[in-house]
Amino acid sequence: MTRRSCQQIRNDFLQFFRDRGHTFVPSSSLLPADDPTLLFANAGMNQFKAIFLGAEKRDYARAVNSQKCIRAGGKHNDLEDVGRDTYHHTFFEMLGNWSFGDYFKEDAIRWAWQLLTEVWGLPKDRLHATVFGGDETEGLAADTEAMELWKKVTDIDHSHIHLGSKKDNFWEMGETGPCGPCSEIHIDLTPDRSGAALVNASDARVIEIWNLVFMQYNRGSDGKLNPLPATHVDTGMGFERICFVLQGKHSNYATDLFVPLIKQIETLTSHRYGQSTGIEDRFDATDCANLADVAFRVVADHARTLTFAIADGVLPSNEGRGYVLRRILRRAARYGRQYLGIEGAFLVKLVPTIVEMMGEAFGELRARQKYVIETILGEEESFGRTLDRGLELFGRKAGQIKQSGSNELPGETAFSLYATYGFPIDLTQIMANELGMTVDIAGYNAAMEEHRKLSSSADAFKMDAVANLPATDDSAKYSPASIEAKVLGWVIDGSFVREGGIEAPQAAALVLDRTNFYGEQGGQVGDTGSICFDGGEFVVENTTLTGQCVLHHGRVKAGGIKAGAAVSCRVADARFDIMRNHTATHLLNWALRGVLGEHVNQAGSIVSAQRLRFDFTHNQALSSEELVEVERRVNNRILADLPVRQEVMALDAARQIAGVRAVFGEKYPDPVRVITVGDGSDASVEFCGGTHLSRSSQAGLFKIIAEESVAKGVRRITAVTGHAAVACVQEMDSSLKAAANVLRVSGAEVAQRIEAMQKEIKQLRKKAPAGGPEGFVVRHEAKTQAGSIIIGRADGMDVPSVRTLCDVQRQRGAVAVFVGAVTDEKVTLVAMVSDELAKSKKLLAGDWVKAVGPIVGGSGGGKPTLAQAGGRDGSKLDDALNAAFEYAQGRLTS
């Protein structure tokens, strides 16, 4: 058997099947397309699921690829096993070949055997095959066809063909849908080839290396199996596993997929992987008790996962797949810090090695390397600021608990580690397990629930669900011209009424048989307008979509309207401004990718008549130059008077359009509406159900009015078009002229004059006392990613003076200031937070004083940017200031 590199092994597999008429299909993104049941792509068949279900056809009947997969979170979750053994991974590749109604069992078995034994030279006497042995409860016979084919088209030892149970050898996509028997190929790794009895026994000495699935049945909703009209083949081979087999190793981490990465980790620490084992090839160590070696494996695996996931557009966050990614990063950071002694951000230093190793096979890594590095660095630095303090708290609490004779970490402590220091609960559980302890999960959940109750808004409004509303024909919504319709009823107080009538000034939501009003969806607001009837008018203030029913919300302005009445639907002129803003949103999306890079993905949008708001993935604020360039590109497209084509086509065909953009997580219909602005390879192409212009020039003018952060890794641009953009430019011009008059300079010199004045102000501030007024003492000062925090004490000052002091510190650049004072035996607490920080809701002044006030025996509140509290116990003021600092740190670094 010739020793091959992992790169050669991947190429061998792909070329073998290319030579046999298979089309190479690139790996899909780790973000599953149109499949809300998946956190991440976790199998090669994910992107072909619609073909198996009969919902999609492609122009090829045979396919081969190497699919990027992540199994962490959800049903398939290998996260907790990674590092504790030498073969589990959160990120892995799945090699696979497929037949869609073309070849079946004979070719699948023959080719698998040829590749394994003739191309790769695996010893035939070490290979075993399993076939489905039947299932009496399902009335399924054994797959004798596959068994006979193994004997006919291969020279496998017949005693190495084994019958397997339904659990091991019958594959199903889900509770319903295509399914069928499978034939697995196992390799015996025992020294004397004596592992026949260990096949399908979950023993590491005899492992599965390839699964051949033969889809020949369809399971209906009644649970019954019926033969499929066309049969399919779906195979999967774990890339990391076949690499360690072909390279003669005992561990995945000893292959050239991981050794360069482990060597790079070694440059960051004094530890050496596998050093304690004493074996010749220390990278082939299988010691799972040595926590330093466990840490090497965790860091290597998780760095790969982070690099690939972020390159595909997943961002660490506090929900969904983003939270899974954040947990992975923090798990790796903890292992690296605690067991390898690595200080500072280190995962980011592994990205270039991963890109160098994997960039040829997955070009997106090279294209987005800078973006990946920036994202990981920001996340590492954020967690790093609280990691050590969290570890210290855990160690102290764990020690106290052990001394008391208990082995359970209280739920309140686990929640504190999460809320204040950013430790995911599973990370706390791992740390506890390493000390022979458990975590009070019930207590943790109770603390979390209490936190959610306190954080929830008392003003939250939820409309009652209305069941069984009739469907509305809204096919006329793309033409604002008036249409005639019939009233089917209305919704009042959550109930649908089909008979009777309503009169002015009754408010209701009208239901019509057909409409030209656009119901709010896809980020576009609902239409306004009027519904006229004999003797009266219903004013439409908003339009929403509930299921397939369009609801026209408003009130009867004059007269009375009855069920069954004929009406005329007239959409307001504001529709055209909405169309301007929606088409401009597509141009903005296109321009941002051109200026910032292909990592930009839509993260949300709102399109109204007044403005457009577009959220997108990007790690830092746009510079003035970048904003100008984005504006320039959009306006150039507007001035070019480009055609805006609105086409409806099959979803599969639409997905094949070069450069097409779709919003992740959005479920698109089939057929789907495609909006194209411009022509050729540089056109903007998006799936979209909204209303649009017919020519780009109708947008008139595009002007950005704000750019800000809305979440970590997500920016927001607010812009206007048409008349609103002209008014904005005129207002800015007027303001510039007014400023020039005040400064007594020309408009072109305003910026230069203001800059000179700022320098003068800085010089004057330097002459002022550094800490503020006499008597003010800074207790804590820290810099966070959001900005600087200042916590201070100013005894003797009255409330207005304390507020002024806070304002001075804010003017000097602090984003969050908390000052306490004891005056005439009374305690004053004042918190001040910047507007941007308050908008992000990471730190709110009102919540800040509410959290700290009880320490000094007081209470208080206020606005998100300014709040105060009073108290009675001045002896606890220093404790309160310490708590204020920890609270702010926890909110701004978690």
Secondary structure, DSSP 8 states (H G I E B T S, - for coil): -----HHHHHHHHHHHHHTTT-EE-----SS-TT-TT-SS--SGGGGGHHHHTTS---S-SEEEEEEEEE--SSSS--GGGBTTBSS--SEEEEEEEEEESS--HHHHHHHHHIIIIIIS---GGGEEEEEE--BTTTTB---HHHHHHHHHHS---GGGEEEE-HHHHEEESSSSEEEEEEEEEEEE-STTS--GGGTTTTBTTEEEEEEEEEEEEEE-TTS-EEEEEEEEEEEEEEHHHHHHHHTT-SSGGGSTTTHHHHHHHHTTSS--TTGGG--SSGGG---SS-HHHHHHHHHHHHHHHHHHHHHTT----SSHHHHHHHHHHHHHHHHHHHHS---S--GGGGHHHHHHHHTTT-HHHHHTHHHHHHHHHHHHHHHHHHHHHHHHHHHHHHHHHHHTT--EE-HHHHHHHHHHH---HHHHHHHHHHTT-EE-HHHHHHHHHHHHHHHS-TT--------S----B-GGGG--S-EEEEEEEEEETTEEE-SSEEETT-EEEEEESB-----BBTTB----EEEEETTEEEEEEEEEEETTEEEEEEEEEESEEETT-EEEEEE-THHHHHHHHHHHHHHHHHHHHHHH-TT--EEEEEE-SS-EEEEEE-SS---HHHHHHHHHHHHHHHHTT-BEEEEEE-HHHHHTSTT-B--TT----SSEEEEEESSGGG-EEEE--S---SBGGGG--EEEEEEEEEETTEEEEEEEEHHHHHHHHHHHHHHHHHHHHHHTS-GGGHHHHHHHHHHHHHHHHHHS-SSSSTT-EEEEEEEETTEEEEEEE-TT--HHHHHHHHHHHHHTTEEEEEEEEEETTEEEEEEEE-HHHHHHTSS-HHHHHHHHGGGGT-EEEE-SSEEEEEES-GGGHHHHHHHHHHHHHHHHH-
